[in-house]
């Protein structure tokens, strides 16, 4: 089973990624929604990822290890998609759950921590 990026868009519905340019190219962050699913099936799960510059990230002074961030030198949508696709391609497993949990180490899965009630 292989996962693929089926769709990518900004979490802010007012932002069109193909037209987006940050005000300060050296200091920005942008929240993304990634629709990722199995290559041989319809549908996808949502994963959340923030892209940001190293300067922006450093200024946040995070106190613990963080996930769900992708550091980029500039906003280049093609390069960002390529990096995301590369990370997704590293995930492998026999089930979607196994693969999604691996991707969850990189981008935050909508079902992270979900426990099914009986």
C-alpha positions in Angstrom: 0.0 0.0 0.0 1.3 3.5 -0.9 0.1 6.9 0.2 -0.2 9.9 -2.1 -0.9 13.6 -1.7 -4.3 14.0 -3.3 -4.8 17.7 -2.5 -3.2 20.6 -0.7 -4.7 23.9 0.3 -4.3 26.7 2.8 -6.2 26.2 6.1 -7.4 29.8 5.6 -10.0 29.6 2.9 -9.2 33.1 1.7 -5.6 32.1 0.6 -5.1 30.7 -2.8 -1.8 28.9 -2.8 -1.0 29.4 -6.4 -1.2 33.2 -5.9 0.2 33.4 -2.4 3.3 35.5 -1.6 4.2 36.2 2.0 4.7 39.8 3.0 8.1 39.0 4.3 9.7 36.1 2.4 12.3 35.5 5.2 9.8 35.5 8.0 6.4 33.8 7.6 4.3 30.8 8.5 1.3 29.3 6.7 -1.0 26.5 7.8 -1.8 23.9 5.2 -4.4 21.1 5.0 -3.1 18.0 3.2 -5.5 15.4 1.9 -3.5 12.2 1.8 -4.9 8.8 1.0 -4.1 5.4 -0.4 -3.1 5.5 -4.0 -5.5 2.7 -4.9 -8.5 4.0 -3.1 -10.8 7.0 -3.2 -11.0 9.3 -0.3 -8.3 10.8 1.9 -7.6 11.8 5.5 -6.7 15.3 6.5 -3.2 16.1 7.8 -2.2 19.5 9.1 1.2 21.1 8.4 2.6 24.5 9.0 5.3 25.7 6.6 7.5 28.4 7.9 10.9 30.0 7.6 13.7 29.2 10.0 13.6 32.8 11.3 9.9 32.5 12.1 10.4 29.1 13.8 13.3 30.3 15.9 11.4 33.3 17.2 8.6 31.0 18.5 10.8 29.7 21.3 9.2 26.3 21.4 10.0 24.6 24.7 9.6 21.0 23.6 10.2 19.0 20.4 7.5 19.8 17.9 6.0 18.1 14.9 3.8 19.4 12.2 6.2 22.1 10.9 8.2 22.1 7.6 11.0 24.7 7.4 11.4 26.3 4.0 13.8 29.0 2.9 11.1 30.7 0.7 7.6 30.1 -0.5 7.9 28.0 -3.6 4.8 25.9 -4.0 6.4 23.3 -6.3 9.3 22.8 -4.0 7.0 22.5 -1.0 4.8 19.9 -2.7 8.0 18.0 -3.7 9.2 18.0 -0.1 5.8 16.9 1.2 5.5 14.1 -1.4 9.0 12.9 -0.5 8.0 12.6 3.2 4.8 10.8 2.3 6.6 8.3 0.1 8.8 7.3 3.0 5.8 5.8 4.8 5.0 2.2 4.2 2.9 -0.5 5.8 0.3 -3.2 5.2 -2.6 -1.0 6.3 -3.7 2.6 6.0 -3.6 2.9 9.8 0.1 1.9 9.8 1.0 4.4 7.0 -1.1 7.2 8.5 0.6 6.8 11.8 4.0 7.2 10.1 2.9 10.3 8.2 1.5 11.6 11.6 5.1 11.9 12.7 5.6 14.6 10.1 2.1 16.2 9.6 -0.6 16.1 12.2 -3.3 13.5 11.4 -6.9 14.4 12.0 -7.3 11.1 13.9 -4.2 11.6 16.0 -5.0 10.1 19.5 -8.5 8.9 18.4 -9.8 6.1 20.5 -12.8 4.2 19.2 -15.5 3.6 21.9 -17.1 0.3 22.3 
